[in-house]
Amino acid sequence: MASCSQEVRARAARWFPITNACHGRRGLRTPRWAECVRLRRLHGRGAGWVDLHLLASVLVRRWQLWTADSVLAGLAGELGIGYTI
């Protein structure tokens, strides 16, 4: 019998294939994430833990980020990864 967390991961893999890409070999582990936040001076700027992880992952993947959140959009713009419509 599969554990609850295994079932949740399996369901997430079906519905959110991007989760596998973000947590794969090129994903950010805590030390790399913390270094990214520190070097780019992202702490104390109004973005939460999840927002900062999202920004760091987008940077690593060289993607662009569109968001309706003004703080997150501002940081993404400063980092050169903001997407505007």
PyMOL commands that set and color helices and strands:
alter all, ss='L'
color gray80, all
select helices_A, chain A and resi 4-15+17-22+30-39+49-61+70-78
alter helices_A, ss='H'
color red, helices_A
deselect
rebuild
show_as cartoon
